[in-house]
Amino acid sequence: MASGKKSREKRRAQSAPPPVQSKGAPRKRQASPRVLIGGAAVGAVIALVVVLIVVFTGGGSSKTPKGVPTVGSIAAGLPGAPEVDQYFKGIPQKGLTLGSPFAKVTMIEYIDLQCPFCREFELQVLPDILTKYVRTGKLKIEARPLNFLGPDSNRGRKAMIAAGLQNRAFNYSEILYFNQGTENTGWLNEDMVASAAASIPGLNVPKLLADRNSTAVAKIASTIDAEALNDKVKETPTLLVGKTGATPKNVAITSPTDEKTLVAAIDTALAG
């Protein structure tokens, strides 16, 4: 992975956010508590509906769009595919968790795949965190994708969770951040979902598309909504850091690229 001043400048250029339509240009995307409460409240109902769909439709499998390969590769990848592959190559992934299961410190990140501020964090700050803390076995990251900006957010997070069933959730979300469009314009459509999957070497694209409608994905999404309520999440990105197994603390970053504050929180947890 590239490093140093040139690498930082390159990442900054890559993460220049798309136009934001919301008024006021807040530093983070605000999550509506009503959306989070509603998501947690109806989670069980959704899971039941999914069970019925599975029973009567054989799993609700989606066909792979024409021209999209069944197995992902760099050659078939979207812009950013080589960089994303290098970011995560060799780092253990299990579900929505990245890094050694024995890491002393855990960082939880609440994100929305449409959120331009999450994009800034993921493309500018995360690569350094991976190098300094995750690859060295000190930190593991737990991703909790939310759905509050619109239908594309829901479509994206279901696909990310489904990618997690193949232990490639972080590759999937990063590919989408590299190719993020303006929120709620329909950019994260079915073609983008499949194309992002096809950008990850070895990923089974038809399986991801089918798994999006599975009971497993519905249950994970419902759990995340409940966790967001418990953690009083009101904006994305929201970061929590603490010793693994202990209750993490919210990291009050001043902007999506406030790496200094995040690093201080990780170092404090490591020293504790």
C-alpha positions in Angstrom: 0.0 0.0 0.0 1.3 3.5 -0.8 2.2 5.7 2.1 3.6 9.2 2.9 2.6 12.7 1.7 1.9 11.7 -1.9 -0.3 8.8 -0.8 -2.3 11.1 1.5 -2.7 13.6 -1.3 -3.8 10.9 -3.7 -6.4 9.6 -1.2 -7.6 13.1 -0.6 -8.2 13.6 -4.3 -9.9 10.2 -4.5 -12.3 11.0 -1.7 -13.4 14.4 -2.9 -17.1 14.1 -2.0 -19.8 14.2 -4.6 -22.3 17.1 -4.5 -24.3 17.1 -1.4 -28.0 18.0 -1.8 -28.8 18.5 1.9 -29.0 22.1 3.2 -26.5 23.4 5.7 -23.7 21.0 4.8 -23.4 19.3 8.3 -20.1 17.7 9.0 -21.8 14.3 9.4 -25.0 12.8 8.1 -27.7 13.0 10.7 -29.6 9.8 11.5 -33.3 10.2 12.2 -34.0 8.5 15.6 -37.4 7.6 14.2 -35.8 5.7 11.4 -33.6 3.8 13.8 -36.4 3.1 16.2 -38.6 2.0 13.3 -35.9 -0.3 12.0 -35.4 -2.0 15.3 -39.1 -2.3 16.0 -40.0 -3.9 12.6 -36.9 -6.1 12.5 -38.7 -9.2 13.7 -41.5 -8.5 11.3 -39.1 -8.2 8.4 -37.4 -11.4 9.4 -40.7 -13.2 9.4 -41.6 -11.8 5.9 -38.2 -13.0 4.6 -38.8 -16.5 6.0 -42.1 -16.6 4.0 -40.4 -15.3 0.9 -37.7 -18.0 1.2 -40.4 -20.7 1.7 -42.5 -19.7 -1.3 -39.8 -18.5 -3.7 -36.9 -20.7 -2.9 -34.8 -17.9 -1.5 -35.6 -15.0 -3.6 -32.4 -15.3 -5.7 -31.5 -12.4 -8.0 -30.2 -13.0 -11.5 -26.7 -11.7 -12.2 -27.1 -8.7 -14.6 -25.9 -9.3 -18.2 -22.2 -8.8 -18.7 -21.4 -9.2 -15.0 -19.1 -12.2 -14.2 -20.2 -14.8 -11.7 -16.8 -14.6 -9.9 -15.3 -11.2 -9.0 -11.8 -10.1 -10.2 -9.6 -7.0 -10.5 -9.9 -7.3 -14.3 -13.7 -6.9 -14.1 -13.5 -4.3 -11.4 -14.8 -0.8 -11.0 -12.4 2.1 -10.4 -10.5 1.6 -7.1 -10.6 -2.2 -7.3 -6.8 -2.6 -7.2 -6.4 -0.2 -4.3 -9.2 -1.8 -2.3 -7.7 -5.3 -2.9 -4.4 -4.1 -1.5 -6.0 -2.3 1.5 -7.4 -5.6 2.8 -5.3 -8.3 1.4 -4.0 -10.6 4.2 -6.1 -9.1 6.9 -8.6 -11.5 8.5 -12.3 -10.8 7.9 -15.2 -12.6 9.5 -18.7 -11.3 8.8 -18.6 -7.5 9.6 -15.4 -7.7 11.6 -11.9 -6.9 10.2 -8.7 -7.8 12.0 -7.3 -10.3 14.4 -9.9 -11.8 16.8 -7.2 -11.4 19.5 -6.8 -7.6 19.0 -6.6 -5.7 22.3 -8.8 -2.9 21.1 -12.0 -2.8 19.0 -13.3 0.1 16.9 -17.0 0.1 16.0 -18.0 2.2 13.0 -21.5 3.2 12.2 -21.7 4.1 8.5 -24.1 4.7 5.7 -22.9 3.7 2.2 -24.4 6.8 0.7 -22.9 9.2 3.2 -20.2 11.4 1.6 -18.7 12.1 5.0 -18.3 8.4 5.6 -16.6 8.3 2.2 -14.0 10.9 3.4 -13.3 8.9 6.5 -13.0 5.5 4.7 -10.7 6.8 1.9 -8.6 9.3 3.8 -8.3 7.9 7.3 -9.0 4.2 7.2 -5.9 3.2 5.1 -3.6 4.7 7.8 -5.5 2.9 10.6 -5.2 -0.3 8.7 -1.4 0.0 8.4 -0.7 1.3 12.0 -3.2 -0.8 14.0 -5.1 -3.5 12.1 -2.2 -5.1 10.3 -0.2 -5.1 13.4 -2.9 -7.0 15.3 -3.6 -4.2 17.8 -7.0 -3.3 16.5 -10.1 -4.9 15.0 -12.9 -3.0 13.4 -16.6 -3.9 13.5 -18.7 -2.3 10.8 -22.4 -1.5 11.4 -24.0 -0.2 8.2 -27.1 1.9 8.7 -30.1 2.7 6.5 -31.4 6.2 6.9 -30.6 8.2 3.8 -32.9 6.5 1.4 -33.6 3.3 -0.6 -30.1 3.2 -1.9 -28.8 3.0 1.7 -30.9 -0.1 2.3 -29.9 -1.7 -0.9 -26.2 -1.1 -0.2 -26.2 -2.3 3.4 -28.0 -5.5 2.5 -25.3 -6.2 -0.1 -22.5 -5.3 2.3 -23.9 -7.7 4.9 -24.3 -10.4 2.2 -20.7 -9.8 1.3 -19.9 -10.4 4.9 -21.3 -13.9 4.6 -18.3 -14.4 2.2 -16.0 -12.5 4.6 -15.5 -9.6 2.2 -17.8 -6.9 3.7 -15.0 -4.3 4.0 -13.9 -4.8 0.4 -17.5 -4.3 -0.7 -18.1 -1.1 1.2 -14.8 0.4 0.1 -15.5 -0.3 -3.5 -18.8 1.6 -3.1 -17.1 4.5 -1.4 -14.6 4.7 -4.3 -17.6 4.9 -6.7 -20.1 6.8 -4.6 -22.6 9.1 -6.4 -24.8 11.9 -5.0 -27.1 10.5 -2.3 -30.6 9.5 -3.3 -30.1 9.9 -7.0 -30.4 6.1 -7.7 -26.7 5.6 -8.2 -26.6 2.6 -6.0 -28.9 0.5 -8.2 -28.9 -3.2 -9.0 -26.2 -2.8 -11.6 -23.9 -1.0 -9.1 -24.6 -3.7 -6.5 -23.5 -6.4 -8.9 -20.6 -4.5 -10.4 -19.2 -3.8 -6.9 -19.4 -7.5 -6.1 -17.7 -8.3 -9.4 -14.8 -6.0 -8.4 -13.8 -8.3 -5.5 -11.5 -11.2 -6.4 -13.0 -14.6 -5.6 -16.4 -13.3 -4.5 -19.4 -15.3 -5.7 -21.6 -12.7 -7.3 -24.8 -14.7 -7.7 -24.5 -15.9 -4.1 -24.2 -12.3 -2.8 -27.2 -11.2 -4.9 -29.3 -14.1 -3.5 -28.1 -13.7 0.1 -29.4 -10.1 0.3 -32.9 -11.5 0.7 -31.9 -14.2 3.3 -33.1 -14.5 6.9 -29.4 -14.2 7.9 -29.0 -10.8 6.4 -32.4 -9.6 7.8 -31.5 -10.7 11.3 -28.1 -9.0 11.1 -29.6 -5.7 9.9 -32.2 -5.9 12.7 -29.5 -6.4 15.3 -27.5 -3.4 13.9 -30.5 -1.2 14.2 -31.0 -2.2 17.8 -27.3 -1.6 18.6 -27.5 1.9 17.0 -30.4 2.7 19.2 -28.6 1.5 22.3 -25.5 3.5 21.3 -27.6 6.6 20.7 -26.2 7.0 17.1 -27.5 10.2 15.5 -25.0 10.7 12.7 -22.5 9.0 10.4 -19.8 8.3 10.7 -20.0 7.5 14.4 -16.9 5.8 15.9 -16.6 4.0 19.2 -13.3 2.7 20.6 -12.5 0.6 23.6 -10.8 -2.5 24.9 -12.1 -5.6 23.3 -14.9 -7.0 25.5 -15.5 -3.7 27.3 -18.0 -1.0 26.6 -16.5 1.3 24.0 -16.6 5.1 24.2 -17.7 7.5 21.5 -14.9 9.2 19.7 -15.7 12.9 19.3 -14.1 13.5 16.0 -14.4 17.1 14.8 -14.6 16.1 11.1 -14.6 12.9 9.0 -10.8 13.3 8.5 -10.0 14.0 12.1 -7.4 11.2 12.3 -5.6 12.7 15.2 -8.5 12.4 17.6 -9.2 8.8 16.5 -5.5 7.8 16.9 -5.4 9.3 20.4 -8.5 7.2 21.4 -6.9 4.0 20.0 -3.6 4.7 21.8 -5.3 5.4 25.0 -7.3 2.1 24.9 -4.1 0.2 24.0 -2.3 1.8 26.9 -5.0 1.0 29.4 
